[in-house]
Amino acid sequence: MHIILGALGSILTILYMLDRLGIDLGGMNPFYWYRRRAFAKKYGADPIFSVEDPMHIASLLVIGAAKLEGDLTARQKETAQRLFESEFSLNEKEALQLFGSAAHLLAAPQLLDDQLTKLVARSGDRFSPEQSQSLLAMMEEVASADGGLSASQQEFIGRVRSDFPSAAKPEGTWA
C-alpha cells in the first residue's frame, strides 16, 4: 500500500510541476478530446448532409438535377419556383427562399454529382412513395424546362427512381 501511495504522490508531483511550467495537460482528457473531435467533424462536414427535412432534400434534388448540365436558366428557375409553390403548398416568398437556399448549398459545380449521389443514398428512406413520385415528376419537369433531358440527367433521375420507395402505401404527401 505504501508503494502505491508513493507512486501516486510522485505522479501528482510531476503533473503539478508540468502544469506550473505552463505545459497544458487538458489534451490528455479523453472526454475533451472526443468533444473536440466531434466539433471538428461537424464543422468540417459538407452542410448539404445536415439537411433532414424531406421538402428541403427534395428541393436540393430538383435544383441539382437541373444543374447537372450547367447553370440554371431563367425558365428552369421559374419552373422550379412554380412547382415549389404548387407541390409544397408554399407562398411565393417561401418558395423563393427554398429555391435560394437549395441553389446556395449546391454552389460548387465540381462536387455536384458526388454530393447528389451521397444525398440520395442517405435520404431514400425519408420519403413516402407519394413523395418520391412527386419528386421524380418535379425533377423531370425542371430539368427538361429548356428541352429534353441530357444523358447525365436521365442517369441521375434513374438512380433516384431506383433508390426511393415506389410501392403505393397510404401515406400523406408533402404538407
C-alpha positions as CSV (number, residue, x, y, z in Angstrom):
1,M,0.0,0.0,0.0
2,H,2.8,2.4,0.8
3,I,4.3,1.7,-2.7
4,I,1.0,2.7,-4.4
5,L,0.7,5.9,-2.3
6,G,4.3,6.8,-3.1
7,A,3.8,6.2,-6.9
8,L,0.6,8.3,-6.9
9,G,2.3,11.1,-4.9
10,S,5.2,11.1,-7.5
11,I,2.8,11.2,-10.4
12,L,0.8,14.0,-8.9
13,T,4.0,16.0,-8.2
14,I,5.2,15.5,-11.8
15,L,1.8,16.6,-13.1
16,Y,1.7,19.6,-10.8
17,M,5.2,20.7,-11.9
18,L,4.3,20.3,-15.6
19,D,1.3,22.5,-15.0
20,R,3.3,25.1,-13.2
21,L,5.8,25.2,-16.1
22,G,2.9,26.1,-18.4
23,I,2.5,22.8,-20.2
24,D,-1.2,22.2,-21.0
25,L,-2.4,18.9,-19.7
26,G,-6.0,19.4,-20.9
27,G,-5.4,17.4,-24.1
28,M,-5.0,14.2,-22.1
29,N,-8.6,14.3,-21.1
30,P,-10.5,11.7,-23.3
31,F,-13.8,13.5,-22.9
32,Y,-12.3,16.8,-24.0
33,W,-10.7,15.0,-27.0
34,Y,-14.0,13.4,-28.0
35,R,-15.9,16.7,-27.8
36,R,-13.2,18.5,-29.8
37,R,-13.1,15.7,-32.4
38,A,-16.9,15.8,-32.8
39,F,-17.0,19.5,-33.2
40,A,-14.2,19.4,-35.8
41,K,-16.0,16.7,-37.7
42,K,-19.3,18.7,-37.7
43,Y,-17.6,21.9,-38.6
44,G,-15.6,20.4,-41.5
45,A,-18.6,18.4,-42.9
46,D,-20.5,19.4,-46.0
47,P,-23.6,21.4,-45.0
48,I,-25.7,19.6,-47.6
49,F,-25.6,16.5,-45.5
50,S,-27.1,18.2,-42.4
51,V,-30.4,18.8,-44.2
52,E,-33.1,16.4,-42.8
53,D,-36.4,17.8,-43.9
54,P,-37.8,15.9,-46.9
55,M,-39.0,19.1,-48.5
56,H,-35.6,20.7,-48.4
57,I,-33.9,17.5,-49.6
58,A,-36.4,17.4,-52.5
59,S,-35.6,21.0,-53.4
60,L,-31.9,20.1,-53.4
61,L,-32.5,17.2,-55.7
62,V,-34.7,19.1,-58.1
63,I,-32.3,22.0,-58.4
64,G,-29.4,19.6,-58.5
65,A,-30.9,17.6,-61.4
66,A,-31.3,20.8,-63.4
67,K,-27.7,22.0,-62.5
68,L,-26.1,18.8,-63.7
69,E,-25.8,20.3,-67.2
70,G,-24.5,23.7,-66.0
71,D,-26.1,26.8,-64.6
72,L,-29.8,27.1,-64.3
73,T,-31.7,29.1,-67.0
74,A,-34.4,31.6,-66.3
75,R,-37.1,29.1,-67.5
76,Q,-35.8,26.4,-65.1
77,K,-35.8,28.9,-62.2
78,E,-39.4,29.9,-62.9
79,T,-40.5,26.3,-63.3
80,A,-38.8,25.3,-60.0
81,Q,-40.3,28.1,-58.1
82,R,-43.8,27.5,-59.6
83,L,-43.5,23.8,-58.7
84,F,-42.3,24.6,-55.1
85,E,-45.4,26.8,-54.7
86,S,-47.9,24.3,-56.0
87,E,-46.4,21.0,-54.8
88,F,-45.1,22.1,-51.4
89,S,-48.1,24.5,-50.7
90,L,-45.8,27.4,-50.2
91,N,-46.4,31.1,-50.9
92,E,-44.2,33.0,-53.3
93,K,-41.7,34.3,-50.8
94,E,-41.2,30.9,-49.1
95,A,-40.8,29.2,-52.5
96,L,-38.1,31.8,-53.4
97,Q,-36.3,31.2,-50.1
98,L,-36.4,27.5,-50.6
99,F,-35.0,27.9,-54.1
100,G,-32.3,30.3,-52.9
101,S,-31.1,28.0,-50.1
102,A,-31.0,25.0,-52.4
103,A,-29.1,26.9,-55.0
104,H,-26.7,28.2,-52.4
105,L,-26.0,24.7,-51.0
106,L,-25.3,23.4,-54.5
107,A,-22.9,26.2,-55.4
108,A,-19.8,24.1,-56.2
109,P,-20.4,22.6,-59.6
110,Q,-17.3,20.3,-59.5
111,L,-18.8,18.5,-56.4
112,L,-22.4,18.4,-57.6
113,D,-22.7,14.8,-58.8
114,D,-20.9,13.4,-55.8
115,Q,-22.9,15.4,-53.4
116,L,-26.2,14.4,-55.0
117,T,-25.3,10.8,-55.1
118,K,-24.5,10.7,-51.4
119,L,-27.6,12.7,-50.6
120,V,-29.8,10.2,-52.5
121,A,-28.1,7.3,-50.7
122,R,-28.6,8.9,-47.3
123,S,-32.2,10.1,-47.6
124,G,-34.1,7.5,-49.6
125,D,-35.9,6.2,-46.5
126,R,-37.2,9.6,-45.5
127,F,-39.7,9.7,-48.4
128,S,-43.1,8.1,-48.8
129,P,-43.9,6.6,-52.2
130,E,-46.2,9.5,-53.0
131,Q,-43.5,12.0,-52.1
132,S,-40.9,10.1,-54.3
133,Q,-43.3,10.1,-57.2
134,S,-43.9,13.8,-56.8
135,L,-40.2,14.4,-56.5
136,L,-39.4,12.5,-59.7
137,A,-42.1,14.4,-61.6
138,M,-40.7,17.7,-60.4
139,M,-37.1,16.7,-61.3
140,E,-38.1,15.7,-64.8
141,E,-40.2,18.9,-65.3
142,V,-37.5,21.3,-64.1
143,A,-34.6,19.5,-65.8
144,S,-36.5,19.4,-69.2
145,A,-37.8,23.0,-69.0
146,D,-35.4,24.1,-71.8
147,G,-35.7,21.0,-73.9
148,G,-35.1,17.3,-73.4
149,L,-33.2,15.6,-70.6
150,S,-29.5,15.1,-71.1
151,A,-27.8,11.7,-70.6
152,S,-26.4,12.6,-67.2
153,Q,-29.8,13.9,-66.0
154,Q,-31.6,10.8,-67.2
155,E,-29.0,8.6,-65.4
156,F,-29.3,10.7,-62.2
157,I,-33.1,10.6,-62.2
158,G,-32.9,6.8,-62.8
159,R,-30.7,6.4,-59.8
160,V,-33.2,8.4,-57.7
161,R,-36.0,6.3,-59.0
162,S,-34.2,3.1,-58.0
163,D,-33.2,4.3,-54.5
164,F,-36.5,5.8,-53.4
165,P,-39.6,3.9,-52.5
166,S,-42.2,3.3,-55.2
167,A,-44.8,0.9,-53.8
168,A,-48.1,2.6,-53.1
169,K,-48.7,2.9,-49.4
170,P,-51.5,5.1,-47.9
171,E,-49.5,8.0,-46.5
172,G,-49.7,11.8,-46.9
173,T,-47.8,13.9,-49.4
174,W,-45.6,16.9,-48.6
175,A,-47.8,19.0,-46.4
